[in-house]
Amino acid sequence: MTNNILKNAKKLKQADLKNIVGGIKGGKPDLSLCGCSCSGSVTGPEYCSQYIACPQVYNCKDI
């Protein structure tokens, strides 16, 4: 299965790499806005789940 995925892949040239865009709009994300709820879910702006993960080892009555 892996061979089928890589069959159409091509190696990017240095010039192609400069044209790749994406990420958080406006520069670096403010990770201080991110946190964890007592149920172990990531809280904060949508991008937080891409940068942090919350442990599933505590619950609401531990707080």
Protein Blocks (a to p, Z undefined) as FASTA:
>chain_A
ZZmmmmmgccddfklmmmpgedjehiaadfklgccdfkopaedjfklmmmpccdfkbcfk
lZZ
